Amino acid sequence: MAFVWQQPEWPSPLTVRFDIRSDGERSTVTLTERGFGQLVDGDGLRAAHEEGWNSHLANLLRAASR
């Protein structure tokens, strides 16, 4: 699954991609976000997004583990 993420203040969009791979009774989710190099504060935004995605994916793991 992938989508384009565009904020009005960004000169170009980011592309977010989720890959889900089944491994027996478990699955691995890999998230890739690209396009930060086109943004003014791309490094700062990348760090903020990494922190946010880590939190969201941890919540997903907790919910799936119940």
The first five atom37 places (N, CA, C, CB, O) and aatype in JSON, in Angstrom:
{
  "aatype": [12, 0, 13, 19, 17, 5, 5, 14, 6, 17, 14, 15, 14, 10, 16, 19, 1, 13, 3, 9, 1, 15, 3, 7, 6, 1, 15, 16, 19, 16, 10, 16, 6, 1, 7, 13, 7, 5, 10, 19, 3, 7, 3, 7, 10, 1, 0, 0, 8, 6, 6, 7, 17, 2, 15, 8, 10, 0, 2, 10, 10, 1, 0, 0, 15, 1],
  "atom_mask": [
    [1, 1, 1, 1, 1],
    [1, 1, 1, 1, 1],
    [1, 1, 1, 1, 1],
    [1, 1, 1, 1, 1],
    [1, 1, 1, 1, 1],
    [1, 1, 1, 1, 1],
    [1, 1, 1, 1, 1],
    [1, 1, 1, 1, 1],
    [1, 1, 1, 1, 1],
    [1, 1, 1, 1, 1],
    [1, 1, 1, 1, 1],
    [1, 1, 1, 1, 1],
    [1, 1, 1, 1, 1],
    [1, 1, 1, 1, 1],
    [1, 1, 1, 1, 1],
    [1, 1, 1, 1, 1],
    [1, 1, 1, 1, 1],
    [1, 1, 1, 1, 1],
    [1, 1, 1, 1, 1],
    [1, 1, 1, 1, 1],
    [1, 1, 1, 1, 1],
    [1, 1, 1, 1, 1],
    [1, 1, 1, 1, 1],
    [1, 1, 1, 0, 1],
    [1, 1, 1, 1, 1],
    [1, 1, 1, 1, 1],
    [1, 1, 1, 1, 1],
    [1, 1, 1, 1, 1],
    [1, 1, 1, 1, 1],
    [1, 1, 1, 1, 1],
    [1, 1, 1, 1, 1],
    [1, 1, 1, 1, 1],
    [1, 1, 1, 1, 1],
    [1, 1, 1, 1, 1],
    [1, 1, 1, 0, 1],
    [1, 1, 1, 1, 1],
    [1, 1, 1, 0, 1],
    [1, 1, 1, 1, 1],
    [1, 1, 1, 1, 1],
    [1, 1, 1, 1, 1],
    [1, 1, 1, 1, 1],
    [1, 1, 1, 0, 1],
    [1, 1, 1, 1, 1],
    [1, 1, 1, 0, 1],
    [1, 1, 1, 1, 1],
    [1, 1, 1, 1, 1],
    [1, 1, 1, 1, 1],
    [1, 1, 1, 1, 1],
    [1, 1, 1, 1, 1],
    [1, 1, 1, 1, 1],
    [1, 1, 1, 1, 1],
    [1, 1, 1, 0, 1],
    [1, 1, 1, 1, 1],
    [1, 1, 1, 1, 1],
    [1, 1, 1, 1, 1],
    [1, 1, 1, 1, 1],
    [1, 1, 1, 1, 1],
    [1, 1, 1, 1, 1],
    [1, 1, 1, 1, 1],
    [1, 1, 1, 1, 1],
    [1, 1, 1, 1, 1],
    [1, 1, 1, 1, 1],
    [1, 1, 1, 1, 1],
    [1, 1, 1, 1, 1],
    [1, 1, 1, 1, 1],
    [1, 1, 1, 1, 1]
  ],
  "atom_positions": [
    [[0.85, -1.14, 0.0], [0.0, 0.0, 0.0], [0.91, 1.22, 0.0], [-0.97, -0.01, 1.21], [1.92, 1.25, 0.7]],
    [[0.55, 2.21, -0.77], [1.34, 3.44, -0.82], [0.4, 4.62, -1.03], [2.4, 3.38, -1.95], [-0.7, 4.49, -1.57]],
    [[0.87, 5.78, -0.57], [0.1, 7.01, -0.81], [1.05, 8.19, -0.89], [-0.96, 7.23, 0.31], [2.2, 8.1, -0.46]],
    [[0.56, 9.27, -1.43], [1.31, 10.52, -1.54], [0.81, 11.45, -0.45], [1.15, 11.17, -2.97], [-0.39, 11.61, -0.26]],
    [[1.74, 12.05, 0.27], [1.42, 12.94, 1.38], [1.92, 14.33, 1.02], [2.05, 12.45, 2.74], [3.12, 14.53, 0.84]],
    [[1.01, 15.28, 0.9], [1.37, 16.65, 0.5], [0.75, 17.64, 1.48], [0.9, 16.96, -0.96], [-0.46, 17.64, 1.68]],
    [[1.59, 18.46, 2.08], [1.11, 19.55, 2.92], [1.18, 20.83, 2.1], [1.96, 19.67, 4.25], [2.07, 20.96, 1.25]],
    [[0.28, 21.79, 2.32], [0.28, 23.02, 1.52], [1.61, 23.77, 1.51], [-0.79, 23.94, 2.02], [1.97, 24.38, 0.51]],
    [[2.34, 23.71, 2.62], [3.61, 24.46, 2.69], [4.79, 23.71, 2.09], [3.91, 24.79, 4.13], [5.88, 24.28, 1.99]],
    [[4.61, 22.47, 1.69], [5.69, 21.68, 1.09], [5.75, 21.93, -0.41], [5.5, 20.19, 1.39], [4.71, 21.91, -1.07]],
    [[6.95, 22.14, -0.97], [7.05, 22.35, -2.41], [6.85, 21.07, -3.23], [8.4, 22.95, -2.74], [6.57, 21.13, -4.42]],
    [[7.0, 19.92, -2.58], [6.77, 18.65, -3.27], [6.28, 17.63, -2.24], [8.08, 18.15, -3.98], [6.5, 17.8, -1.04]],
    [[5.64, 16.58, -2.71], [5.05, 15.61, -1.78], [6.05, 14.56, -1.3], [3.89, 14.91, -2.45], [7.15, 14.42, -1.84]],
    [[5.65, 13.86, -0.28], [6.35, 12.67, 0.19], [5.58, 11.46, -0.3], [6.49, 12.67, 1.75], [4.36, 11.52, -0.48]],
    [[6.27, 10.37, -0.5], [5.63, 9.1, -0.84], [5.83, 8.17, 0.34], [6.23, 8.48, -2.17], [6.95, 7.96, 0.79]],
    [[4.73, 7.62, 0.84], [4.75, 6.7, 1.98], [4.32, 5.33, 1.47], [3.83, 7.2, 3.15], [3.3, 5.2, 0.8]],
    [[5.11, 4.32, 1.81], [4.8, 2.96, 1.35], [4.89, 1.99, 2.52], [5.77, 2.53, 0.22], [5.84, 2.01, 3.3]],
    [[3.87, 1.13, 2.63], [3.85, 0.06, 3.62], [3.95, -1.26, 2.87], [2.54, 0.11, 4.51], [3.17, -1.53, 1.95]],
    [[4.9, -2.08, 3.27], [5.01, -3.44, 2.74], [4.74, -4.38, 3.91], [6.44, -3.71, 2.09], [5.35, -4.25, 4.97]],
    [[3.83, -5.32, 3.71], [3.49, -6.3, 4.74], [3.86, -7.67, 4.2], [1.98, -6.23, 5.14], [3.4, -8.09, 3.13]],
    [[4.69, -8.37, 4.97], [5.18, -9.67, 4.54], [4.81, -10.72, 5.58], [6.71, -9.64, 4.3], [5.15, -10.58, 6.76]],
    [[4.12, -11.75, 5.15], [3.73, -12.83, 6.04], [4.92, -13.74, 6.29], [2.54, -13.62, 5.45], [5.67, -14.08, 5.37]],
    [[5.07, -14.14, 7.54], [6.15, -15.05, 7.92], [5.56, -16.06, 8.9], [7.38, -14.27, 8.57], [5.76, -15.97, 10.11]],
    [[4.83, -17.03, 8.37], [4.16, -18.0, 9.22], [3.02, -17.36, 9.97], [0.0, 0.0, 0.0], [2.09, -16.81, 9.36]],
    [[3.08, -17.41, 11.29], [2.03, -16.81, 12.11], [2.27, -15.34, 12.39], [1.9, -17.56, 13.41], [1.46, -14.68, 13.04]],
    [[3.37, -14.82, 11.9], [3.72, -13.41, 12.13], [3.77, -12.68, 10.79], [5.09, -13.3, 12.87], [3.79, -13.29, 9.72]],
    [[3.8, -11.38, 10.88], [3.97, -10.53, 9.7], [4.99, -9.46, 10.02], [2.61, -9.9, 9.26], [5.15, -9.05, 11.17]],
    [[5.68, -9.02, 8.99], [6.63, -7.92, 9.12], [6.1, -6.73, 8.32], [8.05, -8.33, 8.62], [5.75, -6.87, 7.15]],
    [[6.05, -5.57, 8.96], [5.62, -4.34, 8.3], [6.85, -3.48, 8.09], [4.52, -3.59, 9.13], [7.57, -3.18, 9.04]],
    [[7.08, -3.07, 6.85], [8.18, -2.16, 6.53], [7.57, -0.88, 5.97], [9.18, -2.8, 5.5], [6.78, -0.92, 5.03]],
    [[7.94, 0.24, 6.56], [7.43, 1.53, 6.11], [8.59, 2.3, 5.49], [6.8, 2.34, 7.3], [9.66, 2.41, 6.08]],
    [[8.36, 2.83, 4.3], [9.37, 3.63, 3.61], [8.74, 4.97, 3.25], [9.91, 2.9, 2.32], [7.64, 5.01, 2.69]],
    [[9.42, 6.05, 3.58], [8.92, 7.39, 3.26], [10.02, 8.11, 2.49], [8.51, 8.19, 4.57], [11.16, 8.21, 2.96]],
    [[9.69, 8.61, 1.32], [10.68, 9.24, 0.44], [10.25, 10.65, 0.04], [10.9, 8.38, -0.83], [9.07, 10.98, 0.0]],
    [[11.25, 11.47, -0.25], [10.99, 12.81, -0.75], [11.49, 13.92, 0.15], [0.0, 0.0, 0.0], [11.32, 15.09, -0.18]],
    [[12.09, 13.57, 1.27], [12.54, 14.59, 2.22], [13.6, 15.52, 1.63], [13.09, 13.93, 3.46], [13.69, 16.68, 2.03]],
    [[14.4, 15.02, 0.69], [15.45, 15.83, 0.09], [14.93, 17.03, -0.69], [0.0, 0.0, 0.0], [15.68, 17.96, -0.97]],
    [[13.66, 17.01, -1.04], [13.05, 18.11, -1.79], [12.48, 19.2, -0.88], [11.95, 17.58, -2.7], [12.03, 20.24, -1.35]],
    [[12.5, 18.96, 0.44], [11.89, 19.89, 1.38], [12.93, 20.73, 2.08], [11.05, 19.13, 2.41], [14.07, 20.3, 2.28]],
    [[12.55, 21.95, 2.46], [13.49, 22.9, 3.06], [14.12, 22.32, 4.33], [12.79, 24.21, 3.39], [15.35, 22.35, 4.46]],
    [[13.34, 21.81, 5.25], [13.86, 21.21, 6.47], [13.65, 19.71, 6.42], [13.18, 21.83, 7.73], [13.08, 19.12, 7.35]],
    [[14.09, 19.09, 5.35], [13.86, 17.67, 5.14], [14.42, 16.79, 6.24], [0.0, 0.0, 0.0], [13.78, 15.82, 6.64]],
    [[15.63, 17.13, 6.75], [16.23, 16.31, 7.81], [15.42, 16.4, 9.11], [17.67, 16.75, 8.06], [15.21, 15.38, 9.78]],
    [[14.99, 17.59, 9.46], [14.18, 17.77, 10.67], [12.84, 17.08, 10.54], [0.0, 0.0, 0.0], [12.35, 16.46, 11.48]],
    [[12.23, 17.21, 9.37], [10.94, 16.58, 9.13], [11.07, 15.06, 9.13], [10.34, 17.06, 7.8], [10.21, 14.36, 9.65]],
    [[12.15, 14.56, 8.55], [12.41, 13.11, 8.54], [12.48, 12.58, 9.97], [13.71, 12.79, 7.78], [11.89, 11.55, 10.28]],
    [[13.21, 13.29, 10.85], [13.34, 12.85, 12.25], [11.99, 12.87, 12.95], [14.33, 13.75, 13.0], [11.66, 11.95, 13.7]],
    [[11.2, 13.91, 12.72], [9.87, 13.99, 13.35], [8.96, 12.89, 12.85], [9.23, 15.36, 13.07], [8.22, 12.28, 13.63]],
    [[9.01, 12.62, 11.55], [8.17, 11.56, 10.99], [8.62, 10.19, 11.49], [8.22, 11.6, 9.46], [7.78, 9.33, 11.76]],
    [[9.92, 9.98, 11.61], [10.42, 8.7, 12.11], [9.89, 8.44, 13.52], [11.97, 8.67, 12.09], [9.44, 7.34, 13.83]],
    [[9.96, 9.46, 14.36], [9.44, 9.33, 15.72], [7.94, 9.04, 15.69], [9.73, 10.62, 16.53], [7.46, 8.16, 16.42]],
    [[7.21, 9.76, 14.87], [5.76, 9.55, 14.78], [5.39, 8.17, 14.25], [0.0, 0.0, 0.0], [4.52, 7.49, 14.81]],
    [[6.05, 7.74, 13.17], [5.76, 6.42, 12.61], [6.12, 5.31, 13.59], [6.51, 6.21, 11.29], [5.39, 4.33, 13.71]],
    [[7.24, 5.46, 14.31], [7.61, 4.46, 15.31], [6.52, 4.32, 16.36], [8.94, 4.83, 15.98], [6.19, 3.21, 16.77]],
    [[5.96, 5.43, 16.78], [4.87, 5.41, 17.77], [3.63, 4.73, 17.19], [4.53, 6.83, 18.23], [3.02, 3.89, 17.85]],
    [[3.25, 5.09, 15.98], [2.06, 4.51, 15.34], [2.23, 3.01, 15.12], [1.76, 5.21, 14.01], [1.3, 2.23, 15.35]],
    [[3.4, 2.61, 14.67], [3.63, 1.18, 14.41], [3.69, 0.39, 15.72], [4.93, 0.98, 13.62], [3.27, -0.76, 15.75]],
    [[4.21, 0.99, 16.8], [4.21, 0.32, 18.1], [2.77, 0.12, 18.57], [5.02, 1.14, 19.13], [2.44, -0.92, 19.13]],
    [[1.91, 1.12, 18.36], [0.5, 1.0, 18.72], [-0.16, -0.1, 17.92], [-0.23, 2.32, 18.5], [-0.96, -0.86, 18.46]],
    [[0.16, -0.21, 16.64], [-0.39, -1.25, 15.79], [0.04, -2.62, 16.3], [0.05, -1.06, 14.33], [-0.77, -3.55, 16.36]],
    [[1.31, -2.76, 16.66], [1.82, -4.03, 17.17], [1.1, -4.42, 18.47], [3.34, -3.95, 17.4], [0.71, -5.57, 18.64]],
    [[0.93, -3.45, 19.37], [0.21, -3.75, 20.62], [-1.21, -4.2, 20.34], [0.19, -2.52, 21.54], [-1.68, -5.17, 20.94]],
    [[-1.9, -3.53, 19.44], [-3.28, -3.9, 19.11], [-3.35, -5.28, 18.46], [-3.91, -2.85, 18.19], [-4.26, -6.05, 18.74]],
    [[-2.4, -5.58, 17.61], [-2.4, -6.88, 16.91], [-2.02, -8.03, 17.83], [-1.45, -6.84, 15.72], [-2.34, -9.18, 17.55]],
    [[-1.33, -7.72, 18.92], [-0.85, -8.75, 19.83], [-1.89, -9.16, 20.89], [0.4, -8.28, 20.52], [-1.65, -10.09, 21.66]],
    [[-3.0, -8.49, 20.92], [-4.04, -8.79, 21.93], [-4.78, -10.03, 21.61], [-5.01, -7.65, 22.06], [-5.68, -10.43, 22.35]]
  ]
}
